[in-house]
Amino acid sequence: MARPLWLVRPRNDGGCDYVNFVPGPTPGSAAVEMREGSHLPPQMPLLKRRCWLQRDEAELQRRLLQLEGGYRHSEPLF
């Protein structure tokens, strides 16, 4: 993952769950930060979980979220 990636899943209440993958701070870094949260406008986004993964683990999580979790690629929410 060379660039930040957003995955979003809509909820019945009009909000959405999101997962944001952010590459490490140094170019070529093998670490990716994964941020999970929810957002119900106009409220501030809620960060539920944050962790660092190796690049291959992050790619596996992305696939699982899209195939099994109902998440879809999105433009940045905020």
GUTOR-583652 format. One record per residue: residue number from 0; residue in one letter; x negated, y, z negated of N, C-alpha, C in turn. Coordinates in Angstrom, 1 decimal, always signed. Example, Ala and Ser with C-alpha at 12.3 -4.5 7.8 and 13.67 -1.06 7.14 Angstrom:
ATOM   pos   code     n_px     n_py     n_pz    ca_px    ca_py    ca_pz     c_px     c_py     c_pz
ATOM     0      A    -13.2     -5.7     -7.8    -12.3     -4.5     -7.8    -13.2     -3.3     -7.8
ATOM     1      S    -12.8     -2.2     -7.1    -13.7     -1.1     -7.1    -12.9     +0.0     -7.9
This chain:
ATOM   pos   code     n_px     n_py     n_pz    ca_px    ca_py    ca_pz     c_px     c_py     c_pz
ATOM     0      M     -0.8     -1.2     +0.0     +0.0     +0.0     +0.0     -0.9     +1.2     +0.0
ATOM     1      A     -0.9     +1.9     +1.1     -1.7     +3.1     +1.2     -1.0     +4.3     +0.8
ATOM     2      R     +0.3     +4.3     +0.9     +1.1     +5.5     +0.5     +2.2     +5.1     -0.5
ATOM     3      P     +2.7     +6.1     -1.2     +3.8     +5.8     -2.2     +5.0     +5.2     -1.4
ATOM     4      L     +5.7     +4.2     -2.0     +6.8     +3.6     -1.4     +8.0     +3.6     -2.4
ATOM     5      W     +9.2     +4.0     -1.9    +10.4     +4.0     -2.8    +11.3     +2.9     -2.3
ATOM     6      L    +11.9     +2.2     -3.3    +13.0     +1.2     -3.0    +14.1     +1.7     -3.9
ATOM     7      V    +15.3     +1.6     -3.3    +16.5     +2.1     -4.0    +17.7     +1.1     -3.9
ATOM     8      R    +18.4     +0.9     -5.0    +19.6     +0.1     -5.0    +20.8     +0.9     -5.6
ATOM     9      P    +21.8     +1.1     -4.8    +23.0     +1.9     -5.3    +23.7     +1.2     -6.4
ATOM    10      R    +24.3     +2.0     -7.3    +25.2     +1.4     -8.3    +26.6     +1.8     -8.2
ATOM    11      N    +27.5     +1.2     -8.8    +29.0     +1.5     -8.7    +29.3     +2.8     -9.3
ATOM    12      D    +28.5     +3.3    -10.2    +28.9     +4.6    -10.9    +28.4     +5.8    -10.1
ATOM    13      G    +27.9     +5.6     -8.9    +27.4     +6.7     -8.1    +25.9     +7.0     -8.2
ATOM    14      G    +25.3     +6.4     -9.2    +23.8     +6.5     -9.3    +23.1     +5.4     -8.6
ATOM    15      C    +21.8     +5.3     -8.9    +21.0     +4.3     -8.2    +19.9     +3.8     -9.2
ATOM    16      D    +19.4     +2.6     -8.9    +18.2     +2.1     -9.6    +17.1     +2.3     -8.5
ATOM    17      Y    +15.9     +2.6     -9.0    +14.8     +2.8     -8.1    +13.5     +2.1     -8.6
ATOM    18      V    +12.7     +1.8     -7.7    +11.3     +1.3     -7.9    +10.4     +2.1     -7.0
ATOM    19      N     +9.4     +2.7     -7.6     +8.4     +3.5     -6.9     +7.0     +2.9     -7.1
ATOM    20      F     +6.4     +2.5     -5.9     +5.0     +2.0     -5.9     +4.1     +3.1     -5.6
ATOM    21      V     +3.1     +3.4     -6.4     +2.2     +4.5     -6.2     +0.7     +3.9     -6.2
ATOM    22      P     +0.0     +4.0     -5.1     -1.4     +3.5     -5.0     -2.3     +4.2     -6.1
ATOM    23      G     -3.3     +3.5     -6.5     -4.2     +4.0     -7.5     -4.9     +5.3     -7.1
ATOM    24      P     -5.5     +6.0     -8.0     -6.0     +7.4     -7.8     -7.2     +7.5     -6.8
ATOM    25      T     -7.9     +6.4     -6.7     -9.1     +6.4     -5.9     -8.8     +5.7     -4.5
ATOM    26      P     -9.3     +6.2     -3.4     -9.1     +5.6     -2.1     -9.7     +4.2     -2.2
ATOM    27      G     -8.9     +3.2     -1.6     -9.3     +1.8     -1.6     -9.1     +1.1     -2.9
ATOM    28      S     -8.5     +1.7     -3.8     -8.2     +1.1     -5.1     -7.3     -0.1     -5.0
ATOM    29      A     -7.6     -1.2     -5.7     -6.8     -2.4     -5.7     -5.6     -2.3     -6.6
ATOM    30      A     -5.5     -1.3     -7.4     -4.4     -1.1     -8.4     -3.3     -0.3     -7.8
ATOM    31      V     -2.0     -0.7     -8.1     -0.8     +0.0     -7.7     +0.0     +0.2     -9.0
ATOM    32      E     +0.5     +1.4     -9.2     +1.4     +1.6    -10.3     +2.9     +1.4     -9.8
ATOM    33      M     +3.6     +0.6    -10.6     +5.0     +0.3    -10.3     +5.9     +1.0    -11.4
ATOM    34      R     +6.8     +1.9    -10.9     +7.7     +2.6    -11.8     +9.1     +2.2    -11.5
ATOM    35      E     +9.8     +1.8    -12.6    +11.2     +1.4    -12.4    +12.1     +2.3    -13.2
ATOM    36      G    +13.2     +2.7    -12.7    +14.1     +3.6    -13.4    +15.5     +3.6    -12.8
ATOM    37      S    +16.2     +4.6    -13.3    +17.6     +4.8    -12.7    +17.8     +6.3    -12.6
ATOM    38      H    +18.8     +6.7    -11.8    +19.0     +8.1    -11.5    +20.5     +8.3    -11.3
ATOM    39      L    +21.2     +9.2    -12.0    +22.6     +9.5    -11.8    +22.6    +11.1    -11.8
ATOM    40      P    +22.6    +11.6    -10.5    +22.6    +13.1    -10.4    +23.9    +13.7    -11.1
ATOM    41      P    +23.8    +14.8    -11.7    +22.7    +15.8    -11.8    +21.7    +15.5    -12.9
ATOM    42      Q    +21.8    +14.4    -13.6    +20.9    +14.2    -14.8    +19.5    +13.9    -14.3
ATOM    43      M    +18.6    +14.1    -15.3    +17.2    +13.8    -15.0    +17.0    +12.3    -14.8
ATOM    44      P    +16.1    +11.9    -13.9    +15.8    +10.4    -13.7    +15.4     +9.8    -15.0
ATOM    45      L    +15.7     +8.5    -15.2    +15.3     +7.8    -16.4    +14.3     +6.8    -16.0
ATOM    46      L    +13.1     +6.9    -16.6    +12.0     +5.9    -16.4    +12.2     +4.8    -17.3
ATOM    47      K    +12.4     +3.5    -16.9    +12.7     +2.4    -17.7    +11.4     +1.6    -18.0
ATOM    48      R    +10.6     +1.5    -17.0     +9.4     +0.6    -17.1     +8.3     +1.1    -16.2
ATOM    49      R     +7.1     +1.0    -16.6     +5.9     +1.4    -15.8     +4.8     +0.4    -16.1
ATOM    50      C     +4.1     -0.1    -15.0     +3.0     -1.0    -15.1     +2.1     -0.9    -14.0
ATOM    51      W     +0.9     -1.4    -14.2     -0.1     -1.4    -13.1     -0.2     -2.9    -12.6
ATOM    52      L     -0.3     -3.0    -11.3     -0.4     -4.3    -10.7     -1.5     -4.3     -9.6
ATOM    53      Q     -2.1     -5.5     -9.4     -3.0     -5.6     -8.3     -2.2     -5.5     -7.0
ATOM    54      R     -2.9     -5.1     -5.9     -2.2     -4.8     -4.6     -1.3     -6.0     -4.1
ATOM    55      D     -1.9     -7.2     -4.2     -1.1     -8.4     -3.8     +0.1     -8.7     -4.6
ATOM    56      E     +0.0     -8.4     -6.0     +1.1     -8.6     -6.9     +2.2     -7.6     -6.6
ATOM    57      A     +1.8     -6.3     -6.3     +2.7     -5.3     -5.9     +3.5     -5.6     -4.6
ATOM    58      E     +2.8     -6.2     -3.7     +3.4     -6.5     -2.4     +4.4     -7.7     -2.6
ATOM    59      L     +4.1     -8.6     -3.5     +5.0     -9.7     -3.8     +6.3     -9.2     -4.5
ATOM    60      Q     +6.1     -8.2     -5.5     +7.2     -7.6     -6.2     +8.1     -6.9     -5.2
ATOM    61      R     +7.5     -6.2     -4.3     +8.3     -5.4     -3.3     +9.1     -6.4     -2.5
ATOM    62      R     +8.6     -7.5     -2.0     +9.3     -8.5     -1.2    +10.5     -9.0     -2.0
ATOM    63      L    +10.2     -9.4     -3.3    +11.3    -10.0     -4.1    +12.4     -9.0     -4.4
ATOM    64      L    +12.0     -7.7     -4.6    +13.1     -6.7     -4.9    +13.9     -6.5     -3.6
ATOM    65      Q    +13.3     -6.6     -2.5    +14.1     -6.4     -1.2    +14.9     -7.6     -0.9
ATOM    66      L    +14.3     -8.8     -1.0    +15.0    -10.0     -0.6    +16.1    -10.4     -1.6
ATOM    67      E    +15.7    -10.4     -2.9    +16.6    -10.9     -4.0    +17.3     -9.8     -4.8
ATOM    68      G    +16.7     -8.7     -4.9    +17.3     -7.6     -5.8    +18.2     -6.6     -5.1
ATOM    69      G    +18.3     -6.7     -3.8    +19.2     -5.8     -3.1    +18.7     -4.4     -2.9
ATOM    70      Y    +17.4     -4.2     -3.1    +16.7     -2.9     -2.9    +16.4     -2.6     -1.4
ATOM    71      R    +16.5     -1.4     -1.0    +16.2     -1.0     +0.3    +15.2     +0.2     +0.3
ATOM    72      H    +14.4     +0.2     +1.4    +13.4     +1.3     +1.5    +14.2     +2.7     +1.6
ATOM    73      S    +13.6     +3.7     +1.0    +14.2     +5.0     +0.9    +13.2     +6.1     +0.9
ATOM    74      E    +13.7     +7.3     +1.3    +12.9     +8.5     +1.1    +12.8     +8.8     -0.4
ATOM    75      P    +11.8     +9.5     -0.8    +11.7     +9.9     -2.2    +13.0    +10.5     -2.8
ATOM    76      L    +13.4    +10.1     -4.0    +14.6    +10.6     -4.6    +14.4    +12.0     -5.2
ATOM    77      F    +13.2    +12.2     -5.7    +13.0    +13.5     -6.4    +11.5    +13.8     -6.3
